């Protein structure tokens, strides 16, 4: 009974795992697992991150820019609409399967430098997404603390409350993605409706109290003089408002969840990005105006009633404690669930790259184990930073800005490659803006880079340890052979299938005749009638999983050769031997030469270049893949 329950728990935990799937469409995009959704529903999933910034963005803007907050916010909106939006609309068109801008940049690099580049970008993505989960939950806890109806017994337990919120988020994703979508739609709808009331009331008060506007304009001219000076200062403080750009990368990461064929998915993603940017732009400028005009500046500072919760302050002050509490509950809920888009982004990005590169266990393709890993990581971050919003703000902004800068760079290179000169110049200008913003943010808050470096280092260490651990794992996902190759096997299968591993050089008649003579002498053989040469060309040794296409040919009118390309010579040969056994019902023989040189150096060559200690590694791969000795192909080394 206990064994049955253990198997049931394992099956539940690993549900949806496809060990050998290369076309991984994201953990929630498998038709048999979860159904796709309308673009506006998926928008709500990314919107819990993007729209929830209204909970703290007006306060951040007021604290950073003071009375210039509306002008600085207007610059943020211009950068959003004229910069981030066109960049990510292009990313959606060129990377529609959820890989985001990372995939676009990966195509420009190959071999190990490409893999290392992916790992570094994944480190920044992990920084962005994990900190989104922890920071949003911590901010939700801060809103709980500020509510006047909070029981005094809960005061001082911020870390515990934040951990509970993160655990609840993880539980939702353990249950299923459809539940997450449904919750997001409800939370976003209620939250935006309440913000319409709060901001609308604030705008009415601004219009009907012209003296408040006069006080604000007087403060503007007194503190900053002429309009040129105002714009210049607003440009300088703009990087501090960069959190208002969050949500674009997750917007393209969850594209596979939009229903429809590929063109419909791309169109839906563009609608998602444009609509969310439009909604947010309206709320950002209007909320900045009402909070700057109606709230005294000292209330935005640390310890002030509007610090980090400017709209919540107006909800309580202008609409009463009852409505304010309803607004607080809605804000707390959407901030708690803001991590959902980040979790969805992680669950779409990580399984696409790390397992495929051999840099994560195969179970990393399953949703639920990864949910547990990400939730545990969020727990650790929360404990280390004591659930402090301010302590995590730098890391969050760094992750967001690096990803947006990489996306802008990717679309610039894409436009240049397609000889679109006007777009290349435009995207290059956008890239420079984001480079400036990123550098300014790093200089202002270097702790963000330090935290990102920890994520990058952790991913690199885990990735290389995983690659080493999976060194003897078969890497071939599918095998197919042409008619000539199958003819060779069919003919030899009547007697005995003998394969000779050959490293192709000049491929002249002398090379093959000398190879046969050496194999016959080393293995005391007299008959070479059934000999077939096997040649593997390593294309990109940094790849882990590959498809194997076996091509047969007759060279110099007598030598039968099976040629393949792969990322690893031993893996290709081991997979071929097992495939031949299964298709011919005969255990084939394979003949190798011992590799000259230091075994340790040869094993390092295998790990890095896919060749080196071919014979022992091939034998070990066969041993691990086939537990029954009597069914293993024969491996001979001379």
N, C-alpha and C positions, 0 to 999 in steps of 0.2 A: 504494500500500500504506500509506504514511504517513497519507494523507488518510482512508482507511478506519479505521485505528487511532484517529485523532483523533476521528472521528465516533463510534466505539464508546465511547471514553473519555467523550465528552460525554454520550452517551445513558445511560451507567452513572451518571455524576455527577448528571444531572437526572432520573433515573428517578422516576416518581410525580408529576412536575410537572404541574399543571393550571392553566394560565395564567388561565382565566376561571371558575374555580369559586368560587362564593360560599359554598356549603355545605361549607366545608373541615372535614373531620372529624378533623383532626390527621394528621400525616405518616405515622403507622403504623396508622391506623385504616381505611385504604382497603381494602376487601375483596380487591381484586385484588393488593394488596401484602402485607399481613400479616393473619393470622387473629386474631380476638379470643381472649381467654383467660379462664379461670375467675377469680373474684374473688380467691381465695386466692393464685393465682400473681401477679396484679397487686399484691396486698398485699406480696409478697416484693420486688417492684421498689421500692415506696416504703419497704419495711422495711429495705433496705440503707442508706437514709439514716437512718430513724427508729431502728432497732435498733442501728445502728453507734455511736450516741451512748453506748452502754454502754462503749465503748472509752475514753471520757474523762469522761463525765458524773459518775461517782462521785468521781473526783479533783477535778473542778471544784467539786462540792458541798462536799467536805471542805475544800478550800482556801478557799472563800468563807465557809462557815458553821462550820468547825471541828467541835467535838463536837456542834453543833446540826444537823449535816448530815442525819440522818434526819428531824428535824422540818421543816426547810426542804424536803426532798424530798417529804415528805407534803403540804405545801402545794402544791408543783408538781403532784403527782398529783391533788389536789382541783381545781386550776385546769384540768388536762387533762380530767378526767372530767366535771366540772360546767360547764366553760367552753368550751374549744376543741372538744371532741367534739360537743356539741349544736349549736354554731355551724356546724361543717362538715358535719354531717348535714343541716342545712337548706340549706347551700350546694349539696350534692350533689343535693338534690331540685329546687332552683330553677335550677341551672346545670349540667345533666347532660352537656353536650357538651365539657367540658374547659376552658371559659373561666374557671372558678373565680369567686371573689368579685369579680374585676375586672368581669366582664360584668354582675353585679347592680348595681354602682355606675354603670356606663356608662348603663344604662337610665334613670337619674335625671337625666342631663345630656345635652344635645344640642349640636349645632354644634361650633365649635372648642374651647369650654371642655371639652366631653366628651372630645374627642380629646387635648387637652393633659393632662387628668386621667389618661387611659389611659396616655399616655407616661410620666408621672411614676410611676404604679404599676408599669408595666413596668420602669422603672429600679430600683425597689426589688426587684421580682421577679428581675431580672437579677443584682442584688447578692446576693440570697439564693441563687439557683441556681448562679451562677458561683463564688461563694465556697464553696458546698457542695462543688463539684468540687475546687477548689484546696486548701481547708482539710483535707478528708478525705484527699486524696492526701498532703498534707504530714504529717498525723498518722500515716498508714500508714508514711511514711518514718521518722518518729520512733520508731515501734515496731520498725522494722527496725534502727535504730541501737542500740536498747537490748538487742537480743537478744545473749546471750553468744556465740553461734556465728557472729556476723557476721564475715566476713573483714575484717581491718584495712585492706585496700586500698580498701574501699568507704567507710570513715569519712571525713567531711569533704566528701562529694559529695551533700549533701542535695538541692540544687536539681536536679542532674542526675537523681537517682533519682525525684524528684517529677515532673519533666517526662516521664520515661519512663512512669510510671504513668498520667499524663494521656493520653499518646499511645496507650497500650494501650486505655484506655477509649474514646477516639475511634474507634479501629480496630474495636472491637466494634460501635459504632453505624453505622459505614460498611458493615459486613457485613450487619446487619439486626437488627430489633427482636426477632424470635423468639429469636435467640441471646442477647440481653440478658435476656429473661425467664427462659430456661433457666438461665443462670449465676446470676441472682438467687435463684431457688428453691433451688439447691444451696448457695449461700453462706449464705443465711439459715438453712436447715435445720441445717447443720453448726454455725454460730456459736451459735445458740440452744441446741443440744444441749450444746456445750462449756460454755456459761454456766450451764446447769442443773447440771453437774458442779461447776464452780468455786463457784457460789453455794450449792449444796446442801452441799458440803463445808464452806464457811465457816459456814453456819448450824448445822451439826452441831458445829463447834468452839465456836461461841458458846454453844450449849446445854450442852455438856459441860464448859465452862470458865466457870463462873459468876463467877469472880473478874474475868474480863475485862469482863463486863457491869457488875460492881460498880465497877471502875475508871472505866468510862465514865460511869455515873450519878453517881459522886462528882465527876468533872470537870464534869459538867453543873451540879450544885448549887453547886459551888465558884465556877465562873466566871460563872454567870448567875442565881443565886438562885432566885426563885420561878418557877412555870410560866408565869405571865402575861408575865414578862420574856422568857422563852425564846421564846414564840410571837411577841412583838413584834419581837425581833431577827431571828427567822427570816423574818418578813414583810418586813423591811427588806432582807435579803440575797437574797430570792427572785428579783429581776430578774437576778441574776448566774447563775441556773440556767436562764435562758430557753432555752438551746440544747436543753434537753430537750423543747421544744415543736416542734422541726423535724419536717417530714414531713407535716403536715396539708395544706398547700397543694398539694404534689405528689400527695397522695392523691386530690384532686379533679381535678387537672390530667390525670391519666392515666385518668380514667373511660372515655373512648371505647374503651379497650382491653379493657374487661370485656364478655364476650360476652352476647348476649341482646338483646331489644327494650328500648325506653326504660325501662319500669317495672322490668324485670329488672336493667338496668344501674344504676338508682338504688338498688334493693334490695341489689345486690352491693356498690356503693360504701359504703353504710351498714354492711354487714357488715364490709367491709375496714377502715373507720375504727374501728368499735367493737372488733373483734378485736385490731387492732394497738395501740389504746390500752390495752386490758385486759392484753395480754401485757407491754407496756412498763411499765405501772404496777406489776405484780408484780415485774418485774426491777429497777425503779428503787428501790423501797423496800427490797427484800431485799439488793440490792448495796450500798445506802447503809449499812445496818445492819452488814453483815459487814466492809466496808472501814473504817468509822469505829471499830468495836470492836477489830478485829484488827490494824490498821496504825497504828504510831506517827505522831502528827501531823506530826512533822518530816520524815517521808518524803514527804509530799504537796507540800512546798515546792519551789521551783525548784532543780533539781540533785538532788532526792531520788529514790530508786529508784521511788517510786509516783507521781511527778508526771506526770499525764496518762495513767496506765496502771495504775490501782489494781487492777483485777481481774487484769490480766496479772501484776502483782506477787504477788498471792495464788496464782495458778496456779503460778508458779515456786517460791515459798516453801513451799507446802503440798503440792503434787502432783509436784514434781520438775522438773528442767530439761527432760527429754524431753517430758513433757506440756505444760510451759510453752511450749516451742518450738512444739508443735502448736497451742496456743492462740494464740500470737503470729502464726503463719502464717494462721490463720483470721481473726484480728482485722485483720491487714494486708490480707487479701483483701477483707473486707467494707468496710473503710474505703476501699480503692481503688475499689471498685465502688459506694460510697455516692453518688458523682457520677452514677451511671446514672439514678437517679430525677430528679435535677436536670436532667440532659441531656434526659430524656424530657419533663419539664415545660416546658423551654425550647422544645423542638421542637413542643410542642402549643400553647403560648401565642403565640410570635412570629409564626408563619404565619397565625394567626387574625386578627391585628390589623394589623400594619405593612403587609404587601402590600395588604390590603383598603383601608387608608387612603391608599394611594399613597406610603407613607412607608418603603418598602423595595423593592428590585428584585423583579420578578415571580419570579425564580429563588429568592427566599427561601421560596417554598412547597415547594421540593424539600428532601428530608431531608439528603442528603449534603453539599451546599454549606453548609448551616447547621451541620452537625456540624463542618466544617472551620473555620467562623467562630468557633464557641464554643470549640473546642479551641485555636485561636490566641489567643483572648482569655484563656483559662485559662493558657496559657503565659506571656503578658505579666504577668498578676497574680502568678504564681509567682515570676517573675524579680524583679519590683519589690519583693515582700515577702520575698524570699530564703527561700521555702518555710517561713516561720515560722507556726506555729499560733497563737501568742499575738497576733501582729500582725494576723491576719485575724479573730480572734474577735469583735471589736467590730462589724465590718461584717456578719458572719454573723448575729449576734444582732439587729442593727438591721433587716436585711432580713426575718428571720423575724417579728419583732414587728410591724413595720409591716403586713405582709400579714395577719397574724392580726387586728390591730386593724381593718383595712379590712374584713375578713370579718365581724367582730362588728358593725361599724357597718352593713354592708349588710343583715344579717339583722334588725337592730333596725329599720331603715327599712322593710324588707319587712313585718315584723310590724305595724308602725304603719299602713302603707298598707292592710293587710287588716283593720284594727281588732281585732287580737288583743291586747287590753290587757295581759293577764297575761304573755304572751310578750314583749311590747314592754318591759315593766319588767325582766323577767329578763335579756333580751339587752342592755338598756341598762346594767344593773349589770355584766354580763360585759365590755361595751365599756369601761367606766370602769376596770376592773381592768387590762385590756390597755393602755389609755392611760397609766395610772400606770406600768406595767411598762416601756413604751416610753420614756417621759420619763426614768424613773430610769436606764435603760440608756444613753440618749443623754447624760445628765449625767455618768454614770460613765465612759463611753467615747465621747467626741465624734468620735473618728476614724472610727467606723462611719458617721455621717452624712456626713462628708467623702467617704468612699469611695463611698457611695450617690449623693452629688451628682455625682461624676465620671461614674458610670454614667448618671444622668439626663441630664446635659449631653451626653454622647456620643450617647445615643439621640435627644435633641432635635435636635442638629446633623445627624446622619445622616438623620433623618426629614425635616427640612425641605429638605435638599439633594436627597434622593430625590424629594420631592414636586415640587421645581422641575425636576429632570431629567426627570420623567415628565409634565410639564405638557401636552405635546402627544400624549399617548397616549390612544387611545380607551378610555373607561371603561365602556362598556355591555357587560354580560355576555349578556343575552338581549333579544330584541325580539319583541313580538307586537302584532297590530292587530285591532280589532274589525271587524265586517262592514261598517259604514259607511265606515271608512277604506279597507279593501281595495276597496270599490266605487268610491270616488273614484279610486284608482290604476288600477283596471281600465279605467274609462271614459276617463281621460286618456291611459292607456298606448297607446291606439289611434292617438294623434296625437303629442303631446309633453307631458311632465310638467314643469310649471313651478310651483315652490314659492316662496312669498314669506315670508321670516322676519319675524314681527311680534311686537313686545313688547306683550302684552295690557295694555290700560288700562281704558277704560270698556266696550269691546267693543260699542259701538253702531254703527249703520249708517254714520254719518259717518266713524268711525275707519277702517273697511275701504274705503269708497269713496275717501277721500283717500289711503290707502296705495296702492291700485291706480293711481290717477291719477299719483302720484309715481313709481311703478315704471315705468309706461308711458313717462312723460316722460324719466326718467333713462336708460332703456335703448332708447329709440327703438322701442318696441313699439306695435303697433296692435290686437292681439287679446288679450283677457283671458278668453277662454272656458276655457282650461285652467289657470287660476290656482288654486292651493290655498294657503291660508295655513297656516303652521306656527308654533305657539306653544308655548314651553317655559317652564314655571314651575319655578324653583329652590326646592326644599324644604329641603335641607341641603347647602350648598356644601362642608362639611367632609368629606362622604362622597366616596369616590373611585369605587368600582364601584357601578353601579346597574342594575336591570332597567328596560327601557323598554316601557311600555304605551301604544300609540298609539290615541287615541280620536277618531273622526270625528264631526262634527256640521255641520249646515247652519244658519247664523245669518241672521236677517232675510230668510229665504226665498230667498237667492241666494248667500251667501258660504260656500264650503266651507272648513272649518277642521280641521286635525289638531292636537290638543293632547296634551301630554305633561308629565310631571313628571320632573325629573332633578336631579343635583347640579351639572351644568354645561351651559349652553346650547350652546356649540360642540360638545361631545362628543355630545350628544343629536342635534343636526342632522346631524353628520358620519356617525354610525352609521345614522341614518334614511336618508340619501342612498345609502349603500352597500347597505343592506338593500333599498331600492326597486330599485336597479340589479340586484341578484341575483335578485329575485323577478319583475321585469317584463322583464328583458333590455333595458332602455332606460336610457340615461344621463340622469338627471334634471337639470334646471336649478334653481339656487337663487339668489334675488335678495336682496341685503342693501343697507342704507344704511351709509355710513361713520359710525363712532361719533365724535361730537364730543368735543373735549377732548384733553388731553395723552396721547400713546400710552403712555408709561411708567405714568402713573396708571391708564389703562384696563387695561393688562396686569396691574397689581397688583390691580385690581378683579376681574379674571378669576380670578387665583390664590386670592383670599380669598373672593369672593362668587359665583364661577362664571359671571359675566357681565362684559362690558366690551368688549374687542377681539374681538367675535364673528366677524366676517367673516374676517380673516386667520388667526385661530386655527383656525376650521373648515377653511379651505383647507389649512393645514399638517397638521392631523390626517388629512385625506383623503390628502394627499401621502405621509405616512409609512405609512398603512395600505395604500395601493395604489401599488406601485412603477411600474406601467405607466401612462403618461400617457394613452394612448388609452382606458383603461378608467375613468378618474376622472370622477365627476359634474362638471358645469359649475358654476362659482361666479362669479357676477356681482355687482359692487359699484358702486353709483351714488351 
